[in-house]
Amino acid sequence: MSYYEILGFHKEPFSTSPDPSFFCNIPEHRIILSRMEIAVRQKRGLMVVVGDIGLGKTTITRKLVQNFNEEGSYLFHLILNPAFSSEFQFLNTLIKMFKINKIRRSTVDYRQAIQDYLYEMGIEKKKTIVLIIDEGQKLSHEVLEILRIFLNYETNEYKLLQLIILAQMEIMPKIEKMRNFTDRICFKYVLKPVTIEETKNIINFRLHQAGLENGRKLFTESAIEKIYNSTGGYLRRIIALAHNSLERIIMEEKEIVDDIIIDKIIKEG
């Protein structure tokens, strides 16, 4: 039996997977989600969200995709690792992802095929193509230049490709050198760590989403403060420490996570 079942949950409250059902509506994340959704619906083109690893960028975009689940006119595609060794490898990935019929294998043919695809889907079939690229700091200058070209494909009213890049701060020097790329950014946001109050809200929200009984308390206020101080407000670290603390109270046959439990886990590293 899993630890969360022992505690009476119907699902794991502190999984590190980017589950959109655990998207907590804290102000900064709500702003990013709302602005991205508006930009996608208005077909404005390029959005960039940057921030250190573990701040919740991926979860926000999974929630974005979920918001469009019932709308068949939006087609989302995700690239998790954009460390492409060549222009051809990147274009070949897009050809497969977009399910474009096989054509002659050359960069020129692939570029033309993708251009034709975007015009066909965006104008003739009235579909909105959304490409989400995670770990965007791995994008090479060569691939960024290709993306810039794709962003040139447009009608008089809107862009044919909606591009969302999630990246760590290392991407900034790359794109700042490309004025003709940065000029196309319709929305850029630098994600920051959460506050202590937001840490409390996130922990309590996840517990109740997973099935915590009303009125039941699993973390003391001082425990949550120690979690915040130890993690610096980094969402992934908060979730990992909260997960470990719930496992620990089961092992020690306790009913609540207090600051002593948190101190033990931190000390053990």
Secondary structure as UniProt FT lines:
FT   HELIX           3..6
FT   TURN            7..8
FT   TURN            13..14
FT   HELIX           20..22
FT   HELIX           27..41
FT   TURN            42..43
FT   STRAND          46..50
FT   TURN            53..54
FT   HELIX           57..67
FT   TURN            68..70
FT   TURN            72..73
FT   STRAND          74..79
FT   HELIX           87..97
FT   TURN            98..99
FT   HELIX           107..119
FT   HELIX           120..124
FT   STRAND          128..133
FT   HELIX           136..138
FT   HELIX           141..150
FT   TURN            151..152
FT   STRAND          161..167
FT   TURN            169..170
FT   HELIX           171..176
FT   HELIX           179..182
FT   TURN            183..184
FT   STRAND          185..190
FT   HELIX           196..209
FT   TURN            210..211
FT   TURN            214..215
FT   HELIX           221..231
FT   TURN            232..233
FT   HELIX           235..251
FT   TURN            252..253
FT   HELIX           259..268
//
